[in-house]
Amino acid sequence: MQLSDDDFTLFGLPQRQAVDTQALAAQWRALQARVHPDRFASEGAAAQRLAMQWAVRVNAAYQRLKDPLQRGAYLCELRGVPIDAENNTAMPGAFLMQQMAWREALDDAADADAVETLDDTVAAEERRMLATLGDALDVQDDTAAAAQQVRALMFVARFRDDIRRRLAALDR
């Protein structure tokens, strides 16, 4: 185990989008038990600093691997296709039209029920898109398509955040 290992190697997992989340959580707990700074309390400041680095590294890797969107983006990066979402926002026309329709539906939603119905629709599409991402990465080995899917999913995630904010505003 080395600090420079990729997250999958660190957790002893294959580099795949499909991850057994229970096994991931169990491995995270096992790794944390090995590297937790409290285990090195009697070994001096240098050992504790190193243990802290390891604990931070393990936690960051776990957060990245447990989230399917972050995991997909990370796999694309590992495979040499950076997401570059700040500079690459090109999306298929049909996806952009869907986004516009969702935005209009959110703007037109008069009550929490309408917003929750929209959220259900968007959540179903998000699940479909995540399945497509997994297929692109694990079956087709099409990292370029996967990177575009990750960028689209980032739009969906931001929109779902907007939906949550709208629901919170309606609950006041």
Secondary structure, 3 states (H helix, E strand, C coil): CCCCCCHHHHHCCCCCCCCCHHHHHHHHHHHHHHHCHHHHHHHCHHHHHHHHHHHHHHHHHHHHHHCHHHHHHHHHHHCCCCCCCCCCCCCCHHHHHHHHHHHHHHHHCCCHHHHHHHHHHHHHHHHHHHHHHHHHHHHCCCHHHHHHHHHHHHHHHHHHHHHHHHHHHHHC
